[in-house]
């Protein structure tokens, strides 16, 4: 029910989104498009919005270092959840890789792309594992080589859907007759948690973002 949605103890989605905005330094004018991306990623993969947002916060630093955008990170993590990938195990190998890459290159995103290209282009699986071992270590080499060769670090068709996500939440709820009522119940909570740092002149933005959050919470 809406009362449950509005209850702080039953509504972790707002807190998670607020933390995501902070950790990824999402500006106010980009927050609605981020919510749209979360919504579309959830809709297309079946992964829960809360789970995607939480993973995006937890594993965000590694993705940022390697040059992934927030949208791509959301998409990859949602896709991995759909595929049943053990995300912690998958990303455990990235720590050593980041350290090793930083010793050889100042441009980590480009170096990361080079590694993926080399592993994909290896003639045999053994060759791929040997290349991976140089960066990920022997413990993670086989798993990371397989993940890269199986395109787990690529979004495929989901990429374009996320690019086209803007406005998806609003469109989904265009026919709803209860949006105004739901917005009123959620507005104060959304304002407190998300908009405090933005200053006093945010009333219109509060209304818009609160409505999107209401729909997103219902979806989650």
Secondary structure, 3 states (H helix, E strand, C coil): CHHHHHCHHHCHHHHHHHHHHHHCCCCHHHHHHHHHHHHHHHHHHCCCHHHHHHHHHHCHHHHHHCCCCHHHHHHHHHHHHHHCCCHHHHHHHHHHHHHHHHHHCCCHHHHHHHHHHHHHCCCCHHHHHHHHHHHHCHHHHHHHHHHHHCCCCCCCCHHHHHHCCCCHHHHHCCCCCCHHHHHHHHHHHHHHHHCHHHCCCCHHHHHHHHHHHHHHHHHC
